[in-house]
């Protein structure tokens, strides 16, 4: 079954909404099982300019998103659009080389459907990365921020609508969306490898326009250390599904309202690519030990 865009049919929304979500998941699981019988322990989502970890996976199958029922197609150039199933650090993993965003015109269900698939295939842990702007004045470009909490300013939630108790509870607790043991493990790995990491709170807004100085000032006032356009919907669904989550943001630009300078996506991707080897080392070692 081919993937669809927001105008077509085939994804969770176009196929009749949440009433068909279980069937959509079953279809996607069957499609993956035809290519690989592996049972992943860890799901991985690789963000903008951060796809090199996929090259370290001993692949059993590499599947274009267009060949996975319920998957849409990424429209962002820095997102390759391939699903990797294989082994990393001795563990079976399933990794997304590129993700989906609200600003591409996709729904929260479409954005988070891959997390549902990962969980249905067996993954109990989700490791997710993204590129984000730094709001904390102590952060520098290229820092890796371990996400300790988040602020959802996307104006939507992937759990809105009828709830299927087979997938998770109606009212999932979000007091600790990011697993403290995994954060501690990531800090220990970083210390061993000499990788600078910081802790912080991620906020998300829809984009695709970058924020204004006034918006950055507001975000700092409410407690955000970094701002991005993704990750939070995927984490909400992972928590709903009972998964343990580790989130890592690559700080690609400085968003201090007092000294704000213009920035473009090419520069953001360039900074992410410079930080990518450190992020890849960190994520691979955490997957091995988690």
C-alpha positions as CSV (number, residue, x, y, z in Angstrom):
1,X,0.0,0.0,0.0
2,X,1.5,3.4,-0.9
3,X,1.8,6.2,1.6
4,X,-0.3,9.3,1.2
5,X,-0.1,13.0,1.7
6,X,-2.5,15.0,3.7
7,X,-5.0,15.2,0.7
8,X,-5.1,11.4,-0.1
9,X,-6.3,8.2,1.5
10,X,-4.5,5.5,3.3
11,X,-3.2,6.9,6.6
12,X,-4.9,6.6,10.0
13,X,-7.1,9.7,9.4
14,X,-8.0,9.1,5.8
15,X,-9.0,5.5,6.5
16,X,-11.7,6.5,9.0
17,X,-9.8,8.0,12.0
18,X,-9.0,6.3,15.2
19,X,-11.6,3.6,14.7
20,X,-9.3,2.1,12.1
21,X,-6.0,2.8,14.0
22,X,-5.6,-0.8,15.2
23,X,-6.1,-2.1,11.7
24,X,-3.6,0.4,10.3
25,X,-1.0,-0.8,12.9
26,X,-1.7,-4.4,12.0
27,X,-1.2,-3.7,8.3
28,X,2.1,-1.9,8.9
29,X,3.3,-4.7,11.2
30,X,2.5,-7.2,8.5
31,X,4.4,-5.2,5.9
32,X,7.5,-5.0,8.2
33,X,7.3,-8.7,9.1
34,X,7.4,-9.6,5.4
35,X,10.8,-8.0,5.2
36,X,12.2,-8.9,8.7
37,X,11.2,-11.2,11.5
38,X,13.3,-9.2,14.0
39,X,11.7,-8.0,17.2
40,X,13.1,-4.6,18.0
41,X,13.8,-3.6,21.6
42,X,14.5,0.0,20.9
43,X,12.9,2.5,18.5
44,X,15.0,5.4,17.2
45,X,13.9,8.7,15.5
46,X,16.6,10.7,13.8
47,X,16.0,14.4,13.4
48,X,17.1,17.1,11.0
49,X,20.7,16.6,9.9
50,X,21.1,13.8,12.4
51,X,20.7,10.7,10.3
52,X,24.3,9.2,10.5
53,X,23.4,6.8,13.2
54,X,21.4,4.8,10.6
55,X,24.8,4.0,8.9
56,X,25.9,2.2,12.1
57,X,23.0,-0.2,12.1
58,X,23.7,-3.7,10.9
59,X,20.6,-3.7,8.7
60,X,18.3,-6.7,8.2
61,X,15.9,-4.5,6.2
62,X,15.8,-0.9,4.9
63,X,12.3,0.0,3.9
64,X,11.3,3.3,2.2
65,X,8.4,4.9,4.0
66,X,6.3,4.7,0.8
67,X,6.3,0.9,1.3
68,X,4.9,1.0,4.9
69,X,1.1,1.3,5.1
70,X,0.1,4.3,7.1
71,X,3.4,6.1,6.7
72,X,3.4,9.5,5.0
73,X,6.4,11.0,3.1
74,X,8.8,13.5,4.6
75,X,9.0,16.7,2.5
76,X,12.0,18.1,4.3
77,X,15.3,17.6,2.4
78,X,17.3,16.6,5.5
79,X,15.0,13.7,6.2
80,X,15.8,10.6,4.0
81,X,12.5,8.7,4.5
82,X,13.8,5.2,5.3
83,X,13.0,2.7,8.0
84,X,15.9,0.6,9.2
85,X,15.5,-2.7,11.0
86,X,18.6,-4.4,12.3
87,X,21.1,-4.5,15.2
88,X,23.0,-1.7,17.0
89,X,25.2,-2.3,19.9
90,X,24.0,-5.8,20.2
91,X,20.3,-4.8,20.4
92,X,17.6,-5.2,17.8
93,X,16.4,-1.7,16.8
94,X,14.0,0.0,14.4
95,X,15.1,3.5,13.3
96,X,13.4,6.2,11.4
97,X,15.8,8.1,9.1
98,X,13.7,11.2,9.0
99,X,10.4,12.2,10.7
100,X,7.2,14.1,9.9
101,X,6.1,17.5,11.1
102,X,2.8,19.4,11.6
103,X,4.1,22.2,9.3
104,X,4.3,19.8,6.4
105,X,0.5,19.5,6.6
106,X,0.3,16.2,8.4
107,X,-2.0,15.4,11.3
108,X,-0.8,14.4,14.8
109,X,-2.0,10.8,14.1
110,X,0.2,10.7,10.9
111,X,3.2,12.2,12.7
112,X,3.0,9.7,15.5
113,X,2.0,6.6,13.7
114,X,5.6,5.3,13.4
115,X,5.8,5.2,17.2
116,X,2.6,3.1,17.3
117,X,4.3,0.7,14.8
118,X,7.5,0.6,16.8
119,X,5.6,-0.3,20.0
120,X,3.5,-3.0,18.2
121,X,6.7,-4.6,16.8
122,X,8.0,-4.9,20.4
123,X,10.1,-1.8,21.1
124,X,9.8,-0.8,24.8
125,X,12.2,2.2,24.6
126,X,12.2,5.2,22.3
127,X,15.3,7.3,21.7
128,X,14.5,10.5,19.8
129,X,16.7,13.3,18.5
130,X,16.0,16.7,17.0
131,X,17.6,20.0,16.0
132,X,16.5,22.9,18.3
133,X,17.3,26.5,19.0
134,X,19.0,27.4,22.3
135,X,17.1,29.7,24.7
136,X,19.3,29.1,27.7
137,X,22.2,31.6,27.7
138,X,24.6,29.0,29.0
139,X,24.1,26.8,25.9
140,X,26.4,27.1,22.9
141,X,25.9,25.9,19.3
142,X,26.5,22.2,19.0
143,X,25.6,21.4,22.6
144,X,23.6,18.2,23.1
145,X,20.7,18.8,25.4
146,X,19.2,15.8,27.3
147,X,15.5,16.6,27.4
148,X,14.1,16.5,31.0
149,X,10.6,17.8,30.3
150,X,8.7,19.6,27.6
151,X,6.1,22.4,26.9
152,X,3.6,21.6,24.2
153,X,2.8,24.8,22.2
154,X,1.8,23.0,19.0
155,X,-1.8,23.7,19.6
156,X,-2.7,20.0,19.2
157,X,-2.3,16.7,20.9
158,X,-2.1,13.3,19.2
159,X,-4.4,11.7,21.8
160,X,-7.4,13.9,21.0
161,X,-10.3,11.9,19.9
162,X,-11.6,8.4,20.9
163,X,-9.2,6.4,23.0
164,X,-8.5,2.7,22.4
165,X,-7.6,1.1,25.7
166,X,-5.5,-1.5,23.8
167,X,-3.1,1.2,22.9
168,X,-2.9,3.1,26.2
169,X,-5.0,4.8,29.0
170,X,-7.4,7.7,28.3
171,X,-5.5,10.0,30.6
172,X,-1.8,9.1,30.6
173,X,0.4,10.6,33.3
174,X,3.0,13.0,32.0
175,X,4.9,13.8,35.2
176,X,8.0,12.0,34.0
177,X,7.8,11.8,30.2
178,X,11.6,11.4,29.8
179,X,13.0,8.5,31.7
180,X,15.3,9.5,34.5
181,X,17.4,6.4,34.4
182,X,18.1,6.9,30.7
183,X,19.0,10.5,31.3
184,X,21.5,9.4,34.0
185,X,22.9,6.7,31.7
186,X,23.3,9.2,28.9
187,X,25.2,11.6,31.2
188,X,27.5,8.7,32.3
189,X,28.2,7.7,28.7
190,X,28.9,11.4,27.8
191,X,31.3,11.7,30.7
192,X,33.2,8.6,29.6
193,X,33.5,9.8,26.0
194,X,34.2,13.4,26.8
195,X,31.0,14.7,25.2
196,X,29.5,17.9,26.6
197,X,25.9,17.4,27.4
198,X,23.4,19.7,29.2
199,X,19.9,19.2,30.6
200,X,16.9,21.3,29.6
201,X,13.2,21.7,28.9
202,X,12.1,21.5,25.2
203,X,9.3,23.6,23.9
204,X,7.7,23.0,20.5
205,X,5.9,25.4,18.2
206,X,4.5,24.5,14.8
207,X,6.8,26.5,12.4
208,X,7.9,26.5,9.7
209,X,8.7,30.1,10.4
210,X,11.3,30.6,13.0
211,X,10.2,32.5,16.1
212,X,10.3,36.3,16.8
213,X,12.4,37.9,19.5
214,X,9.2,38.4,21.6
215,X,8.3,34.8,21.3
216,X,11.8,33.7,22.4
217,X,11.5,36.1,25.4
218,X,8.1,34.5,26.2
219,X,9.5,31.0,25.9
220,X,12.3,31.8,28.3
221,X,9.9,33.3,30.8
222,X,7.8,30.1,30.9
223,X,10.8,27.9,31.5
224,X,12.0,26.6,28.1
225,X,15.7,26.0,27.4
226,X,15.3,25.1,23.8
227,X,12.7,25.4,21.0
228,X,11.9,23.0,18.2
229,X,9.1,22.0,15.8
230,X,8.8,18.3,16.6
231,X,9.4,15.4,19.1
232,X,6.7,16.3,21.6
233,X,3.8,14.5,19.8
234,X,6.0,11.4,19.4
235,X,6.9,11.4,23.1
236,X,3.3,11.8,24.1
237,X,2.3,8.8,22.1
238,X,5.3,6.8,23.4
239,X,4.3,7.6,27.0
240,X,0.7,6.7,26.2
241,X,2.0,3.3,24.9
242,X,4.0,2.7,28.0
243,X,7.5,3.2,26.4
244,X,10.6,4.6,28.2
245,X,11.8,7.7,26.4
246,X,15.2,9.4,26.0
247,X,15.2,12.7,24.1
248,X,18.2,14.6,22.8
249,X,18.2,18.0,21.2
250,X,21.1,19.3,19.2
251,X,21.4,23.0,19.8
252,X,21.9,24.5,16.4
253,X,21.5,28.2,16.9
254,X,21.3,30.8,19.6
255,X,17.8,32.2,20.2
256,X,18.6,34.9,22.8
257,X,16.2,37.9,22.1
258,X,18.8,40.4,23.3
259,X,21.3,39.5,20.6
260,X,19.2,37.8,18.0
261,X,20.7,37.4,14.5
262,X,19.1,36.1,11.3
263,X,19.5,32.4,10.7
264,X,18.6,30.1,7.9
265,X,17.9,26.3,7.6
266,X,21.2,25.7,5.8
267,X,23.1,27.0,8.8
268,X,21.0,25.0,11.2
269,X,21.6,21.8,9.2
270,X,25.3,22.6,9.0
271,X,25.6,22.9,12.8
272,X,23.7,19.7,13.2
273,X,26.0,17.9,10.9
274,X,29.0,19.1,12.8
275,X,27.5,17.8,16.1
276,X,26.3,14.6,14.5
277,X,29.4,12.4,15.2
278,X,29.1,13.2,19.0
279,X,25.4,12.6,19.0
280,X,25.8,9.3,17.1
281,X,28.5,8.1,19.5
282,X,26.2,9.0,22.5
283,X,23.1,7.4,21.1
284,X,24.8,4.2,20.0
285,X,26.4,3.7,23.4
286,X,23.1,4.4,25.2
287,X,21.3,1.9,23.0
288,X,23.9,-0.7,23.8
289,X,23.6,-0.2,27.6
290,X,19.9,0.6,28.0
